[in-house]
Amino acid sequence: MRTRLLVVLVALALTVVAAFAIPLFGSTAAQRTQQLVIARNADVDRFVVLAQQAVDAADPTALAVDAARYSSLYGEAVVVVDARGVPLVETGGMTAAEPVVRSLVEAALRNQPAKGPEQLSPWSADPVHFARPVGTGTRVAGVVVLRASVTTAAADVAARWAAIVAGAVLVAAVFVLLAVLLARWMVRPLHELETGVQAVTEGHRAQVPERAGPRELRSLATSFNRMSDAVVESSEQQRRLVADASHQLRNPMAALRLRVDSLAAQVDGDGQRAYRATVAEVERLESLLDGLLALALAESAATRLAAGESGDEPCDLPAVLAERVDAWRPSAEDAGVGLAASEGHDEPVPVRCEESELAQVLDVLLDNAVHYAGRGATITTGYETGETTATLFVSDNGPGLSEEDRERATERFWRAGGDGAPRGTGLGLAIASQHVLARGGKLELREAEPHGLEVRVELPLAAGEKP
């Protein structure tokens, strides 16, 4: 928008400057041309008077002396002829026999008015001729022809045009500067609002300047800041509610678990089935509360990092990956799933993520793979490094997920198989995704080849580190 506004304002400014400068070119050239014509016509009139005196006295001596002095002083030629066309005076290298001079003499002897010179320009170089008949009325006693140089006049026009161009450039520069300042004054608040909207969209608090730009934008900025505070406060209250509720329910759940466990010895054979179902539901509720608390903590960490607070120390991705694979190997064997060893880590790959958070993310991915890949499946883990990021992956050759399910897998409480799924709270991938996003990375689910599911986690490398 700023570019388009600048283009319009600058084009308008240049058009206005050109509208003033172009007529000035013409007027200054016409003014200098008129000055030349007036000055040379005055000289021609003086020679006409001298020529009339010479004709009357039949002695052109004084006329010749005056014409010679004029040519010597100004470098301009003068030719005077009588009524028969016989030259009386020829100075400055011009003769009456020249075609131009002869045509001017013939027209003047017929008392025809001479055509004025064309308007001068900086590149004018050809001299101009002035012709005037000698005598009064219809009685023509001779003709005076003066050839004037336009070099000085053309130089004057060039100097005046240069001054106009300099002034136009200066004015245009001032207009462009004003256009830039005006565009910045109008557009900067819009950029601030755009940045603020993007921040609020990501769940962060945003405050934009309220005293910049036009009155309408200032009012809009004030309303936006109020909206940002309300949205962030509402989101924070929601996170606190989830965290507080899950935390406060842990004590009653622990007491309930103790009471249920104490009933184990008192339940007879007929009630064992109901008792086991009750224990399973209590365990599921405990798992759900743990997941809600973990999700609240992950979202709180994301908010803290987005606000600019420094994160924890980076961790070595290959080391954490190898450690979690070893930890999950017994579970994989019990489930009848093969767990391939991760790639070697001769060189450390520090990523911008706390070790406990990365371990939690890997636990979620390995847990899902072990329990959903199916007996006889194989899980493969590894990592790749790039210029600024490192990507770890957990892939299996199980049944996988459909494209629609992969898009919904990171939603809260979503479980493969729907609400009737036999296990899980539906919070694992949501928690992992929140941890990854908080560190400036991304979590992506893909279809494995030839079948199965591959989860890729991309994390930024620690500052100053390259693979």
C-alpha positions as CSV (number, residue, x, y, z in Angstrom):
1,M,0.0,0.0,0.0
2,R,2.8,2.4,0.8
3,T,4.4,1.8,-2.6
4,R,1.1,2.5,-4.4
5,L,0.5,5.6,-2.4
6,L,4.0,6.9,-3.0
7,V,3.6,6.3,-6.8
8,V,0.4,8.3,-6.9
9,L,1.7,11.2,-4.8
10,V,5.1,11.4,-6.6
11,A,3.4,11.2,-10.0
12,L,1.0,14.0,-9.0
13,A,3.9,16.1,-7.7
14,L,6.0,15.6,-10.9
15,T,2.9,16.5,-13.0
16,V,2.4,19.7,-11.1
17,V,6.1,20.6,-11.3
18,A,6.1,19.9,-15.1
19,A,2.9,22.0,-15.6
20,F,4.8,25.0,-14.2
21,A,8.2,24.3,-15.6
22,I,7.3,23.7,-19.3
23,P,5.5,27.1,-19.8
24,L,8.4,28.8,-18.1
25,F,10.7,27.3,-20.7
26,G,8.6,28.9,-23.5
27,S,8.2,32.2,-21.8
28,T,11.9,32.7,-21.0
29,A,12.9,31.8,-24.6
30,A,10.3,34.1,-26.0
31,Q,11.4,36.9,-23.7
32,R,15.0,36.6,-24.7
33,T,14.1,36.4,-28.4
34,Q,12.1,39.6,-28.0
35,Q,15.0,41.3,-26.4
36,L,17.3,40.3,-29.3
37,V,14.7,41.5,-31.8
38,I,14.2,44.9,-30.0
39,A,18.0,45.5,-29.7
40,R,18.8,44.6,-33.3
41,N,15.8,46.5,-34.7
42,A,17.1,49.6,-32.9
43,D,20.5,49.1,-34.5
44,V,18.9,48.6,-37.9
45,D,16.8,51.8,-37.4
46,R,20.0,53.7,-36.7
47,F,21.7,52.4,-39.8
48,V,18.5,53.4,-41.8
49,V,18.9,57.0,-40.6
50,L,22.6,57.0,-41.5
51,A,21.9,55.4,-44.9
52,Q,19.2,58.0,-45.7
53,Q,21.8,60.8,-44.9
54,A,24.4,59.1,-47.1
55,V,21.9,58.8,-50.0
56,D,20.8,62.4,-49.6
57,A,24.5,63.6,-49.4
58,A,25.6,61.1,-52.0
59,D,28.5,60.3,-49.7
60,P,28.5,56.9,-47.9
61,T,31.8,57.5,-46.1
62,A,30.3,58.2,-42.6
63,L,28.0,55.3,-43.0
64,A,30.8,52.9,-43.9
65,V,32.9,54.1,-41.0
66,D,30.1,53.5,-38.5
67,A,29.2,50.1,-40.0
68,A,32.8,49.0,-39.7
69,R,33.0,50.0,-36.1
70,Y,29.8,48.2,-35.4
71,S,31.0,45.0,-37.0
72,S,34.3,45.2,-35.2
73,L,32.7,45.8,-31.8
74,Y,29.8,43.3,-32.0
75,G,31.0,40.9,-34.7
76,E,27.9,41.2,-36.7
77,A,27.7,42.0,-40.4
78,V,26.0,45.0,-42.1
79,V,25.1,45.5,-45.8
80,V,23.6,48.7,-47.2
81,V,22.4,49.0,-50.8
82,D,20.8,51.8,-52.8
83,A,17.5,51.7,-54.6
84,R,19.2,50.0,-57.6
85,G,20.7,47.3,-55.4
86,V,24.2,48.6,-55.7
87,P,26.2,47.9,-52.4
88,L,27.1,51.1,-50.5
89,V,28.5,49.3,-47.4
90,E,29.6,45.6,-46.9
91,T,31.1,44.7,-43.5
92,G,31.6,41.6,-41.4
93,G,32.2,39.3,-44.3
94,M,28.6,39.5,-45.6
95,T,28.0,40.6,-49.2
96,A,24.9,41.7,-51.2
97,A,25.4,38.8,-53.6
98,E,24.6,36.2,-51.0
99,P,21.2,34.5,-51.8
100,V,19.7,35.2,-48.4
101,V,20.8,38.9,-48.5
102,R,19.6,39.2,-52.1
103,S,16.2,37.8,-51.3
104,L,15.8,40.2,-48.3
105,V,16.9,43.2,-50.4
106,E,14.4,42.4,-53.1
107,A,11.6,42.0,-50.6
108,A,12.5,45.3,-48.8
109,L,12.7,47.2,-52.2
110,R,9.1,46.1,-52.7
111,N,8.4,47.4,-49.3
112,Q,7.4,44.0,-48.0
113,P,7.7,43.5,-44.2
114,A,10.5,41.1,-43.2
115,K,9.6,37.9,-41.3
116,G,10.7,37.9,-37.6
117,P,13.2,35.3,-36.3
118,E,12.0,32.0,-34.8
119,Q,11.9,31.6,-31.0
120,L,15.4,30.9,-29.7
121,S,16.4,27.7,-27.8
122,P,19.7,26.7,-26.2
123,W,20.7,24.8,-29.3
124,S,20.0,27.7,-31.7
125,A,23.2,28.4,-33.8
126,D,22.2,29.9,-37.2
127,P,22.4,33.7,-37.3
128,V,19.2,35.8,-38.0
129,H,18.8,38.5,-40.5
130,F,17.0,41.9,-40.2
131,A,16.2,43.9,-43.2
132,R,14.6,47.4,-43.4
133,P,14.0,49.7,-46.4
134,V,15.5,53.2,-46.4
135,G,13.1,56.0,-47.2
136,T,9.6,57.0,-46.3
137,G,6.3,55.9,-47.7
138,T,6.5,54.3,-51.1
139,R,9.7,55.9,-51.9
140,V,12.5,53.4,-51.2
141,A,16.0,54.8,-51.4
142,G,17.9,51.7,-50.3
143,V,17.9,48.7,-47.9
144,V,19.8,47.9,-44.7
145,V,20.5,44.3,-43.9
146,L,22.0,43.2,-40.5
147,R,23.1,39.7,-39.7
148,A,22.9,39.1,-36.0
149,S,24.6,36.3,-34.0
150,V,22.4,34.3,-31.6
151,T,25.2,32.7,-29.7
152,T,24.9,35.0,-26.7
153,A,21.2,34.9,-26.7
154,A,21.1,31.1,-26.9
155,A,23.5,30.9,-24.0
156,D,21.3,33.1,-22.0
157,V,18.3,30.9,-22.8
158,A,20.3,27.8,-21.8
159,A,21.3,29.5,-18.5
160,R,17.7,30.4,-17.7
161,W,16.5,26.9,-18.6
162,A,19.1,25.4,-16.4
163,A,17.9,27.6,-13.5
164,I,14.3,26.5,-14.2
165,V,15.4,22.8,-14.2
166,A,17.3,23.3,-11.0
167,G,14.4,24.9,-9.4
168,A,12.0,22.2,-10.7
169,V,14.3,19.5,-9.4
170,L,14.5,21.2,-6.0
171,V,10.7,21.6,-5.8
172,A,10.2,18.0,-7.0
173,A,12.6,16.7,-4.3
174,V,10.7,18.7,-1.7
175,F,7.4,17.3,-3.0
176,V,8.8,13.7,-3.0
177,L,10.1,14.1,0.6
178,L,6.7,15.4,1.6
179,A,5.1,12.5,-0.2
180,V,7.3,10.0,1.6
181,L,6.6,11.6,5.0
182,L,2.9,11.7,4.3
183,A,2.9,8.1,3.1
184,R,4.8,7.0,6.2
185,W,2.5,9.0,8.5
186,M,-0.5,7.3,7.0
187,V,0.8,3.8,6.4
188,R,2.9,3.1,9.4
189,P,-0.1,2.9,11.8
190,L,-1.6,0.3,9.3
191,H,1.6,-1.7,9.4
192,E,1.5,-1.6,13.2
193,L,-2.1,-2.7,13.2
194,E,-1.2,-5.6,10.8
195,T,1.6,-6.7,13.1
196,G,-0.7,-6.5,16.1
197,V,-3.5,-8.5,14.4
198,Q,-0.9,-11.2,13.5
199,A,0.3,-11.3,17.1
200,V,-3.2,-11.5,18.5
201,T,-4.0,-14.3,16.0
202,E,-1.0,-16.2,17.4
203,G,-2.3,-15.7,20.9
204,H,0.1,-12.9,22.0
205,R,-0.7,-9.5,23.5
206,A,-0.2,-6.6,21.1
207,Q,-0.1,-2.9,21.8
208,V,0.1,-0.4,18.8
209,P,0.8,3.3,19.1
210,E,-2.3,5.3,19.7
211,R,-1.0,8.7,18.7
212,A,0.3,8.0,15.2
213,G,-1.4,8.7,11.9
214,P,-4.8,10.3,11.1
215,R,-7.5,10.7,13.7
216,E,-9.4,7.7,12.3
217,L,-6.4,5.4,12.6
218,R,-5.7,6.7,16.1
219,S,-9.2,5.8,17.2
220,L,-8.9,2.4,15.5
221,A,-5.5,1.8,17.3
222,T,-7.2,2.5,20.7
223,S,-10.0,0.1,20.0
224,F,-7.5,-2.5,18.8
225,N,-5.5,-2.3,22.0
226,R,-8.6,-2.8,24.1
227,M,-9.6,-5.8,22.0
228,S,-6.1,-7.2,22.3
229,D,-6.1,-6.9,26.0
230,A,-9.6,-8.5,26.2
231,V,-8.6,-11.4,23.9
232,V,-5.4,-12.2,25.7
233,E,-6.9,-11.8,29.1
234,S,-9.7,-14.2,28.1
235,S,-7.2,-16.7,26.7
236,E,-5.1,-16.4,29.9
237,Q,-8.2,-17.0,32.1
238,Q,-9.0,-20.0,30.1
239,R,-5.5,-21.5,30.5
240,R,-5.6,-20.7,34.2
241,L,-9.0,-22.3,34.6
242,V,-7.7,-25.5,33.0
243,A,-4.5,-25.5,35.0
244,D,-6.3,-24.7,38.3
245,A,-9.1,-27.2,37.7
246,S,-6.7,-30.0,36.8
247,H,-4.4,-29.2,39.7
248,Q,-7.2,-28.9,42.3
249,L,-8.8,-32.1,41.2
250,R,-5.6,-34.1,41.7
251,N,-6.1,-34.3,45.5
252,P,-9.7,-35.5,45.4
253,M,-8.6,-38.0,42.7
254,A,-5.8,-39.3,44.9
255,A,-8.2,-39.7,47.8
256,L,-10.7,-41.5,45.5
257,R,-7.9,-43.8,44.2
258,L,-7.0,-44.7,47.8
259,R,-10.6,-45.5,48.7
260,V,-11.0,-47.6,45.5
261,D,-7.8,-49.5,46.2
262,S,-8.9,-50.1,49.8
263,L,-12.0,-51.9,48.5
264,A,-10.0,-54.4,46.5
265,A,-10.0,-57.0,49.3
266,Q,-13.7,-56.5,50.1
267,V,-15.1,-57.0,46.6
268,D,-16.4,-60.6,46.1
269,G,-16.2,-62.5,42.8
270,D,-19.5,-61.1,41.5
271,G,-18.4,-57.5,41.9
272,Q,-14.8,-57.9,40.5
273,R,-15.9,-57.0,37.0
274,A,-17.6,-53.8,38.1
275,Y,-14.6,-53.1,40.4
276,R,-12.1,-53.5,37.6
277,A,-14.1,-51.2,35.3
278,T,-14.2,-48.6,38.1
279,V,-10.4,-48.8,38.6
280,A,-10.0,-48.4,34.8
281,E,-12.2,-45.3,34.8
282,V,-10.3,-43.8,37.7
283,E,-7.0,-44.4,36.0
284,R,-8.4,-42.8,32.8
285,L,-9.5,-39.8,34.7
286,E,-6.1,-39.5,36.4
287,S,-4.5,-39.6,33.0
288,L,-6.9,-37.0,31.7
289,L,-6.1,-34.6,34.5
290,D,-2.3,-35.2,34.0
291,G,-2.8,-34.4,30.3
292,L,-4.8,-31.2,31.0
293,L,-2.1,-30.0,33.4
294,A,0.7,-30.8,30.9
295,L,-1.2,-28.9,28.2
296,A,-1.8,-25.9,30.4
297,L,1.9,-25.8,31.3
298,A,2.9,-26.1,27.6
299,E,0.6,-23.2,26.7
300,S,2.0,-21.2,29.6
301,A,5.5,-21.8,28.4
302,A,4.5,-20.7,24.8
303,T,3.1,-17.5,26.2
304,R,6.2,-16.8,28.2
305,L,8.5,-17.4,25.3
306,A,6.3,-15.3,23.0
307,A,6.5,-12.4,25.5
308,G,10.3,-12.4,25.0
309,E,11.4,-14.2,28.1
310,S,14.6,-16.3,27.6
311,G,14.2,-20.0,27.2
312,D,16.1,-22.8,28.9
313,E,19.4,-24.3,27.8
314,P,19.5,-26.0,24.3
315,C,19.7,-29.8,24.3
316,D,21.5,-32.3,22.1
317,L,18.8,-33.8,19.8
318,P,20.6,-37.1,18.9
319,A,21.4,-37.8,22.6
320,V,17.8,-37.2,23.7
321,L,16.5,-39.3,20.8
322,A,18.8,-42.2,21.6
323,E,17.9,-42.1,25.3
324,R,14.1,-42.1,24.7
325,V,14.4,-44.9,22.1
326,D,16.2,-47.1,24.7
327,A,13.6,-46.2,27.3
328,W,10.7,-47.3,25.0
329,R,12.3,-50.5,23.7
330,P,10.9,-52.8,26.4
331,S,7.4,-51.4,25.8
332,A,7.8,-52.0,22.1
333,E,8.9,-55.6,22.6
334,D,5.9,-56.2,24.9
335,A,3.6,-54.9,22.1
336,G,5.3,-57.0,19.5
337,V,6.6,-53.9,17.6
338,G,10.2,-53.6,16.3
339,L,12.0,-50.4,17.3
340,A,14.9,-49.6,15.0
341,A,17.9,-47.9,16.6
342,S,18.2,-44.2,15.9
343,E,21.0,-42.8,13.8
344,G,24.4,-42.3,15.3
345,H,25.3,-39.0,16.9
346,D,29.0,-38.6,16.6
347,E,28.4,-34.8,16.3
348,P,26.1,-33.0,18.7
349,V,23.1,-31.1,17.2
350,P,22.0,-28.5,19.7
351,V,18.4,-27.4,19.2
352,R,16.5,-24.6,20.8
353,C,14.4,-26.7,23.1
354,E,14.6,-27.8,26.8
355,E,15.7,-31.4,27.2
356,S,12.6,-32.3,29.3
357,E,10.3,-30.8,26.7
358,L,11.9,-32.7,23.8
359,A,11.8,-35.9,25.8
360,Q,8.1,-35.3,26.4
361,V,7.5,-34.8,22.7
362,L,9.4,-38.0,21.9
363,D,7.5,-39.9,24.5
364,V,4.2,-38.9,22.9
365,L,5.3,-39.9,19.4
366,L,6.8,-43.2,20.5
367,D,3.9,-44.0,22.7
368,N,1.4,-43.5,19.8
369,A,3.6,-45.5,17.4
370,V,4.1,-48.4,19.9
371,H,0.4,-48.7,20.7
372,Y,-1.2,-48.0,17.3
373,A,1.3,-49.4,14.8
374,G,0.1,-52.9,15.5
375,R,1.8,-56.2,16.3
376,G,4.5,-57.0,13.8
377,A,5.1,-53.4,12.7
378,T,8.4,-51.6,12.7
379,I,9.1,-48.2,14.1
380,T,12.0,-46.2,12.6
381,T,13.5,-43.0,14.2
382,G,16.1,-40.6,13.0
383,Y,16.9,-37.0,12.4
384,E,18.1,-34.6,9.6
385,T,19.9,-31.3,9.8
386,G,19.6,-28.2,7.6
387,E,21.1,-24.7,7.6
388,T,19.0,-23.4,10.4
389,T,16.8,-26.3,11.6
390,A,17.0,-29.9,12.6
391,T,14.2,-32.4,11.9
392,L,13.5,-35.6,13.9
393,F,11.1,-38.2,12.7
394,V,9.3,-41.2,14.0
395,S,7.9,-43.5,11.3
396,D,6.0,-46.8,11.4
397,N,4.6,-49.2,8.8
398,G,1.3,-49.7,10.5
399,P,-2.2,-48.9,9.2
400,G,-1.5,-45.1,9.5
401,L,-4.2,-42.4,9.4
402,S,-6.3,-41.0,6.6
403,E,-5.6,-37.4,5.3
404,E,-8.6,-36.1,7.3
405,D,-7.5,-37.8,10.5
406,R,-3.9,-36.5,10.0
407,E,-5.3,-32.9,9.8
408,R,-7.2,-33.4,13.1
409,A,-4.7,-35.4,15.0
410,T,-3.3,-32.4,16.9
411,E,-6.7,-31.2,18.1
412,R,-7.5,-31.5,21.8
413,F,-9.3,-34.7,22.8
414,W,-9.2,-36.1,19.3
415,R,-8.5,-39.9,19.3
416,A,-8.0,-42.3,16.4
417,G,-11.1,-44.3,16.1
418,G,-13.4,-41.6,17.4
419,D,-14.9,-41.1,20.8
420,G,-15.3,-44.8,21.4
421,A,-11.5,-45.5,21.1
422,P,-10.3,-47.9,23.7
423,R,-7.4,-45.9,25.1
424,G,-5.8,-42.4,25.3
425,T,-7.0,-39.0,26.3
426,G,-6.6,-37.3,22.9
427,L,-4.2,-34.7,24.4
428,G,-0.8,-36.2,23.6
429,L,-0.2,-34.8,20.1
430,A,-1.8,-31.5,21.2
431,I,0.7,-31.2,24.0
432,A,3.6,-32.1,21.7
433,S,2.5,-29.6,19.1
434,Q,2.2,-26.8,21.7
435,H,5.8,-27.5,22.9
436,V,7.1,-27.5,19.4
437,L,5.3,-24.3,18.3
438,A,6.5,-22.6,21.5
439,R,10.1,-23.1,20.4
440,G,9.5,-21.8,16.9
441,G,9.2,-25.2,15.2
442,K,6.4,-27.2,13.6
443,L,5.0,-30.7,13.9
444,E,3.8,-32.4,10.8
445,L,2.1,-35.8,10.2
446,R,2.7,-37.5,6.8
447,E,1.8,-40.8,5.2
448,A,4.7,-43.2,5.3
449,E,5.9,-45.2,2.3
450,P,4.5,-47.7,1.4
451,H,2.0,-47.4,4.3
452,G,1.9,-46.2,7.8
453,L,2.4,-42.9,9.6
454,E,5.4,-40.6,9.8
455,V,5.6,-37.7,12.3
456,R,8.2,-35.0,11.7
457,V,9.2,-32.4,14.2
458,E,11.3,-29.4,13.0
459,L,13.1,-27.4,15.6
460,P,15.4,-24.4,15.1
461,L,19.1,-24.9,15.8
462,A,20.5,-23.2,18.8
463,A,21.9,-19.7,18.2
464,G,25.4,-19.7,16.6
465,E,25.3,-23.5,15.9
466,K,25.4,-25.1,12.5
467,P,25.2,-28.7,11.6
